[in-house]
């Protein structure tokens, strides 16, 4: 497993199983960005700069 994307964190369960989990406050920022992109008002590059 590689590095988790922005807004997520690599985690391991007690039995050794690996997974990714939300990592606040970055996860909230990513949710906002995707919601803005879905509105179609701004280009994704403009949202990235915000």
ZIJO-V113148 format. One record per backbone hydrogen bond with DSSP energy under -1.0 kcal/mol. CO is the residue of the C=O (numbers start at 1). NH is the residue of the N-H. Records with the same first field share a line. If there is no record, write none. Layout:
BEGIN
CO = NH, NH
END
This chain:
BEGIN
5 = 8
7 = 23
9 = 21
11 = 19
13 = 16
17 = 13
19 = 11
21 = 9
23 = 27
25 = 29
26 = 30
27 = 31
28 = 32
29 = 33
30 = 34
31 = 35
32 = 36
33 = 37
34 = 38
35 = 39
43 = 47
44 = 48
45 = 49
46 = 50
END
